[in-house]
Amino acid sequence: MKTLLALVATLLLQMASVSAGPVAEPQHLRYERVVDLPGDASGQACVTLDSTVFAHAATESLNDLRLYAKNSTVETPFTLTESEPQHPEDESAQVRNVAGGKGEVSFDIVMPPRPYTAVVLDLAAQNFFATAHVSGAEGIGKRTELGSFELFDLSAQHLSRSTTLPLQESTFSELHVELHLTPAPGSRGADFGPAIVKGARVPPSREAQTLYTTVAETDSISQRGHETLAKIAIPAHVPVERASFVLDPGFDRNFAREVRITATPHAARDRESIEAIEGEISRVKLPGTQFGAPIDSREMSVDAVLGANLRSSAMVELAVADGEKPLPLRSVRLEMRQRRICFDTAVSEAPYTLRYGDAILHASLYDYARWFVPAEKPLVATLGAERVNPGFVARVDRRPYIERHPELVWVVLLAGIAVLGSFALRSTRRHSQSRWEEK
């Protein structure tokens, strides 16, 4: 029993030593890239990471990323940032005071206490054109005109729908909306009354929208049956979170087409990880008519968060339904959310070098990252071309076996706890039985 307790204590100490991780040394980092700074400026700088960094880093988490100043082997602290809005999800907004009838509908929207740049109306109607007059107010104060916006639904023409009010960034606690609706071609005498207003959603502000970096792009477009096809090979570890489609500049027809994105890992063991994502791209451009002002709506990107290539490389296939006629695709891009490393620079320490490519390293932990406050306008640095570290020496892994396989620590520890529990249960039963016999 004492031996088992000693073993568990030893394992706990071993886990503490494993968690510390090995020390990064520049000569063991296989790849390097110069970080170019603008002029002789000092201060907070940020550099955007590209797909090459993810492809050659040891893990998709970039645990082995290290930054060094000129002629230094001491790590320069940095933080890794990822582009995303402060409020990543849409928020529901309360709709009240709905009134009107016969194509004239008005209502108020109670807005969330944060900046916003758009409102998506939930309208239970099809085949319509609408003009929305919007004003904002704080409580019972004077209303401020925010503009007029064109909404539409062209389902009967197999086109898209838009019920979004694209505002300038505002913070009014309440919006007042007046809708003037008219039937679009294909409408069957719908009565556009108050019942069509079902609710409203508030997306993240455009001022804090997600920024994207191109992962890979192709202009090799082919036909397969009734689909327009593009294929892009993606290295392992590279994030893919959106697909964007580019048309020939001279194409001006309206359309709405289904898109299917399929990611197939190259590794045979990962074939069960094949992913398929569906979406739609569309465009509606109409001149001003008796129905309202001109309309120009484009949706040429599809959210596509893929994980098929996290362990191995993968082939991503993007298929666009042809409809009556294939779309003239110029190119297709796969994109990831913008990732940057930010750090404090000094002219005397430039140029800085980013190094990576050591699978043994754990993620860096800097106080700088813990207390990081982003500058309003940081210096924009750029990454130079990747090259193999000229002083690279492959690391000889001299760690003990249990440190190279830390999962075994948990297995043995859990087994020890199970044995201790078994001893304790058996001892309790014997004690209870002896007390019963004494009685």
C-alpha positions in Angstrom: 0.0 0.0 0.0 2.8 2.4 1.0 4.7 1.5 -2.2 1.6 2.3 -4.3 1.2 5.7 -2.6 4.9 6.5 -3.2 4.4 5.5 -6.9 1.4 7.9 -7.3 3.4 10.7 -5.6 6.3 10.1 -8.0 4.0 10.2 -11.0 2.5 13.5 -9.8 6.0 15.0 -9.6 6.8 13.6 -13.0 3.7 15.3 -14.5 4.9 18.6 -13.1 8.3 18.2 -14.8 6.6 17.2 -18.1 4.4 20.2 -18.1 7.4 22.6 -17.9 8.4 21.4 -21.4 11.8 21.7 -23.1 13.6 25.0 -23.7 13.5 26.5 -27.3 16.9 26.9 -28.9 17.2 28.7 -32.3 19.4 26.0 -33.8 16.7 23.4 -33.4 14.0 25.5 -35.2 14.0 24.3 -38.8 12.4 27.3 -40.6 12.9 31.0 -40.3 11.5 34.2 -41.7 12.6 37.8 -41.4 10.0 40.2 -39.9 10.2 43.4 -41.9 9.3 46.6 -40.0 8.3 49.9 -41.6 11.3 52.3 -41.6 13.0 53.0 -38.3 9.8 53.0 -36.2 9.5 51.5 -32.7 6.4 50.5 -30.7 3.8 47.8 -31.0 4.0 45.9 -34.3 1.8 43.1 -35.7 2.6 40.8 -38.6 0.0 38.6 -40.3 0.7 34.9 -40.5 0.2 33.1 -43.8 -0.5 29.5 -44.7 3.2 28.6 -45.0 3.7 29.1 -41.3 0.9 26.7 -40.5 2.0 24.2 -43.0 5.6 24.0 -41.6 4.9 24.6 -37.9 5.0 21.4 -35.8 1.3 21.6 -34.9 -1.8 23.4 -36.0 -1.7 25.3 -32.7 1.7 26.9 -33.5 3.2 25.7 -30.2 6.7 26.0 -31.6 6.5 29.6 -32.9 9.4 31.7 -31.5 10.5 35.3 -32.2 14.1 36.6 -31.8 15.7 40.0 -32.1 18.9 40.6 -34.1 21.8 38.5 -33.0 19.9 37.2 -30.0 19.1 33.7 -28.7 16.6 35.1 -26.1 13.0 34.9 -27.1 11.1 38.1 -27.8 7.7 38.0 -26.0 4.7 38.2 -28.3 1.0 37.4 -28.4 -1.0 35.5 -31.0 -4.2 37.2 -32.0 -7.1 35.9 -34.1 -9.5 38.1 -36.0 -13.1 37.9 -34.7 -15.8 40.3 -33.7 -16.3 41.2 -30.1 -19.8 39.8 -30.3 -19.4 36.8 -32.7 -23.0 35.7 -32.7 -26.2 37.5 -33.9 -28.3 38.8 -31.0 -32.1 38.7 -31.0 -33.8 42.1 -30.7 -37.3 42.7 -29.4 -39.9 43.9 -32.0 -42.9 45.8 -30.6 -45.6 48.3 -31.7 -46.2 46.5 -35.0 -49.0 48.2 -36.9 -50.3 49.0 -40.4 -51.7 47.0 -43.3 -52.0 46.6 -47.1 -48.3 47.0 -47.8 -47.6 49.7 -45.2 -46.1 48.3 -41.9 -44.3 50.1 -39.1 -42.7 48.8 -35.9 -40.0 49.5 -33.3 -36.9 47.5 -32.5 -35.3 47.5 -29.0 -31.5 47.4 -29.8 -28.8 45.8 -27.7 -26.5 48.1 -25.6 -23.6 48.0 -28.0 -22.5 49.5 -31.4 -24.2 47.9 -34.4 -24.1 48.4 -38.2 -26.9 46.1 -39.5 -30.3 44.7 -38.5 -31.7 41.5 -40.2 -35.5 41.5 -40.3 -37.4 38.2 -40.0 -40.2 38.8 -42.6 -42.7 36.0 -43.3 -43.2 37.0 -46.9 -42.1 36.1 -50.4 -41.9 37.7 -53.8 -41.8 41.4 -52.8 -39.9 44.6 -53.1 -39.7 46.8 -50.0 -38.4 50.2 -49.0 -37.5 50.5 -45.3 -37.3 54.0 -43.8 -35.3 53.8 -40.5 -34.9 56.3 -37.7 -33.2 56.0 -34.3 -33.9 57.4 -30.9 -32.9 57.3 -27.2 -36.1 56.7 -25.2 -38.7 59.4 -25.9 -36.1 61.8 -27.4 -36.1 63.2 -30.9 -35.7 60.7 -33.7 -32.7 60.8 -36.1 -33.2 59.7 -39.7 -30.8 56.9 -40.6 -31.8 56.4 -44.2 -33.9 54.3 -46.6 -33.0 50.8 -47.6 -34.2 48.4 -50.3 -35.3 44.9 -49.3 -36.5 42.1 -51.6 -37.4 38.5 -52.0 -37.3 37.0 -55.6 -38.1 33.4 -54.8 -40.4 33.0 -57.8 -37.5 34.0 -60.1 -35.2 31.5 -58.4 -33.1 34.4 -57.1 -32.0 35.4 -53.6 -33.5 37.4 -50.7 -32.3 40.3 -48.7 -33.9 41.6 -45.5 -30.9 43.3 -44.0 -30.8 47.0 -43.0 -27.2 48.1 -43.7 -26.7 51.0 -41.3 -23.8 53.3 -40.4 -22.4 52.3 -37.0 -25.0 53.4 -34.4 -25.8 53.1 -30.7 -29.5 54.2 -30.5 -31.4 52.1 -28.0 -34.5 52.0 -30.3 -35.1 52.0 -34.0 -38.3 52.8 -35.8 -38.9 51.1 -39.1 -41.5 51.9 -41.7 -41.9 49.4 -44.5 -43.5 50.1 -47.9 -44.0 46.7 -49.7 -45.1 46.0 -53.2 -45.5 42.6 -55.0 -42.6 41.4 -57.1 -43.2 39.4 -60.4 -44.5 36.0 -59.4 -46.4 37.2 -56.3 -49.9 35.7 -55.9 -51.8 38.6 -54.3 -50.1 38.4 -50.9 -51.4 40.7 -48.2 -48.4 42.4 -46.7 -49.7 43.2 -43.3 -48.3 43.4 -39.7 -48.3 39.6 -39.4 -45.3 39.3 -41.7 -43.0 40.8 -39.0 -41.7 37.9 -36.9 -38.6 39.4 -35.3 -35.2 40.9 -35.8 -31.5 39.9 -35.3 -28.5 42.2 -34.8 -25.2 40.8 -36.3 -21.7 41.9 -35.1 -20.8 45.4 -36.0 -19.0 45.8 -39.4 -16.4 47.9 -37.6 -15.3 44.7 -35.8 -15.9 42.2 -38.6 -13.7 39.2 -39.1 -10.7 39.7 -41.5 -9.5 36.9 -43.7 -6.2 35.8 -45.2 -6.0 33.8 -48.4 -4.8 30.2 -47.8 -4.8 29.0 -51.4 -6.3 30.1 -54.7 -6.9 28.5 -58.1 -8.0 29.7 -61.5 -8.2 26.1 -62.9 -11.9 25.7 -63.4 -13.5 22.6 -65.1 -17.0 21.1 -65.8 -18.3 17.9 -64.4 -21.9 17.0 -65.5 -24.0 20.0 -64.4 -21.4 21.4 -62.0 -18.6 23.9 -62.3 -15.6 22.5 -60.4 -12.5 23.7 -58.7 -10.0 21.6 -56.7 -7.4 22.9 -54.2 -4.8 20.9 -52.3 -4.3 22.1 -48.7 -1.3 21.1 -46.6 -1.8 19.7 -43.1 -2.4 22.0 -40.2 -3.6 24.9 -42.3 -7.0 26.3 -41.1 -9.7 26.8 -43.7 -12.8 28.8 -42.6 -14.3 30.4 -45.7 -14.5 29.9 -49.5 -14.8 32.9 -51.9 -15.7 32.9 -55.6 -14.7 35.4 -58.2 -16.6 35.9 -61.5 -15.5 37.4 -64.8 -15.7 41.2 -64.5 -18.0 41.5 -67.5 -20.7 39.1 -66.1 -23.8 41.0 -65.0 -26.6 38.5 -64.8 -28.6 37.8 -61.6 -28.3 34.3 -60.1 -28.5 32.1 -57.0 -26.5 28.9 -57.1 -26.0 26.1 -54.6 -22.4 25.4 -53.6 -21.0 22.1 -52.2 -17.5 22.0 -50.6 -16.0 18.6 -49.9 -12.7 18.0 -48.1 -11.0 14.6 -48.5 -7.9 13.8 -46.4 -5.0 12.3 -48.3 -4.1 9.9 -45.5 -5.9 6.6 -45.8 -6.5 6.4 -42.0 -8.4 9.7 -42.1 -10.8 8.8 -45.0 -13.6 8.6 -42.4 -13.0 12.4 -41.8 -14.4 13.4 -45.3 -16.4 16.6 -44.8 -19.1 18.2 -47.0 -20.5 21.7 -46.5 -23.3 23.3 -48.5 -24.1 26.9 -49.1 -25.2 29.4 -51.7 -23.7 32.3 -53.7 -25.9 34.9 -55.3 -26.2 38.2 -57.0 -29.2 40.5 -57.6 -28.7 43.8 -59.4 -31.8 45.7 -60.5 -32.2 49.3 -61.7 -34.5 51.7 -60.0 -38.1 51.1 -61.0 -41.6 51.9 -59.8 -40.9 49.4 -57.0 -38.1 51.5 -55.4 -34.4 52.5 -55.6 -31.8 50.3 -57.4 -30.8 47.0 -55.8 -27.3 45.6 -55.8 -26.8 42.6 -53.5 -23.9 40.1 -53.7 -23.0 37.1 -51.6 -19.9 35.5 -53.1 -18.5 33.7 -50.0 -19.5 30.6 -48.1 -18.5 29.9 -44.5 -16.6 26.6 -44.6 -14.8 25.6 -41.4 -12.9 22.4 -42.4 -11.0 20.1 -40.1 -10.2 17.3 -42.6 -6.6 18.5 -43.1 -5.6 19.1 -39.5 -3.8 15.8 -39.3 -2.8 15.3 -42.9 -3.0 17.1 -46.2 -6.4 17.2 -48.0 -8.0 17.8 -51.3 -10.8 20.4 -51.2 -13.3 20.2 -54.0 -15.7 23.1 -54.7 -18.7 22.5 -56.9 -21.1 25.1 -58.1 -24.5 24.0 -59.6 -24.8 25.2 -63.2 -28.5 26.0 -63.2 -29.6 27.1 -66.7 -26.0 28.0 -67.6 -22.6 27.6 -65.9 -21.3 30.7 -64.1 -18.1 32.2 -65.6 -15.9 31.6 -62.6 -12.5 33.4 -62.8 -11.0 31.9 -59.6 -11.8 30.3 -56.2 -10.1 31.1 -52.9 -9.9 29.3 -49.6 -9.4 31.6 -46.6 -8.7 31.5 -42.9 -9.4 34.1 -40.3 -6.5 36.5 -40.0 -3.9 35.4 -37.4 -1.2 37.9 -36.3 1.6 37.9 -33.8 2.0 41.3 -32.0 5.1 42.4 -30.1 7.0 45.5 -28.9 9.8 46.5 -31.2 12.9 48.6 -30.8 15.0 50.0 -33.7 18.2 48.7 -32.1 16.9 45.1 -32.1 15.7 45.0 -35.7 15.5 43.0 -37.8 13.5 40.3 -35.9 13.3 36.7 -37.0 10.4 34.4 -36.7 11.4 30.7 -36.3 9.4 27.5 -36.1 9.7 23.7 -36.8 10.5 21.9 -33.5 7.9 19.3 -32.6 9.1 18.9 -29.0 8.3 22.5 -27.9 5.3 23.4 -25.9 3.3 26.6 -26.4 5.1 29.7 -25.2 3.8 31.4 -22.1 4.6 35.1 -21.8 3.4 37.8 -19.4 3.3 40.1 -22.4 0.5 38.0 -23.8 -1.4 37.9 -20.5 -1.4 41.7 -20.2 -1.5 42.6 -23.8 -3.4 45.7 -24.8 -3.8 46.2 -28.6 -2.7 49.5 -30.0 -5.2 51.5 -32.0 -2.8 51.7 -34.9 0.0 49.2 -34.5 3.0 49.1 -36.9 2.2 46.8 -39.8 5.1 44.4 -40.3 5.5 41.8 -43.1 7.0 38.3 -43.3 9.9 37.7 -45.6 10.3 34.6 -47.6 10.6 31.3 -45.7 14.0 29.6 -45.7 15.6 26.7 -43.9 17.5 27.9 -40.8 21.2 27.8 -42.0 22.3 26.9 -38.5 19.7 24.2 -38.1 20.7 21.1 -36.1 18.2 18.3 -35.6 17.3 17.9 -32.0 18.2 14.6 -30.4 15.3 13.7 -28.2 16.9 12.6 -24.9 13.8 12.9 -22.9 12.8 9.9 -20.7 10.3 7.6 -22.3 7.5 8.7 -20.0 8.1 12.3 -20.8 7.9 11.6 -24.6 4.6 9.8 -23.9 2.9 11.8 -21.1 -0.4 10.1 -21.7 1.1 7.0 -20.0 1.4 9.0 -16.8 -2.3 9.5 -16.8 -2.9 5.8 -17.5 -0.7 4.6 -14.7 -2.1 7.3 -12.3 -5.7 6.3 -13.0 -4.8 2.7 -12.6 -3.1 3.5 -9.2 -6.2 5.4 -8.1 -8.4 2.5 -9.1 -6.3 0.1 -7.1 -6.3 2.4 -4.0 -10.0 2.7 -4.3 -10.3 -1.1 -4.5 -8.1 -1.4 -1.3 -10.2 1.2 0.5 -13.5 -0.5 -0.5 -12.2 -3.9 0.6 -11.0 -2.5 3.9 -14.3 -0.9 4.6 -16.2 -4.1 3.9 -13.9 -6.1 6.2 -14.3 -3.5 8.9 -18.2 -3.6 8.6 -18.2 -7.4 8.6 -16.1 -7.6 11.8 -18.4 -5.1 13.5 -21.4 -7.2 12.5 -19.8 -10.4 13.9 -19.0 -8.6 17.2 -22.7 -7.8 17.6 
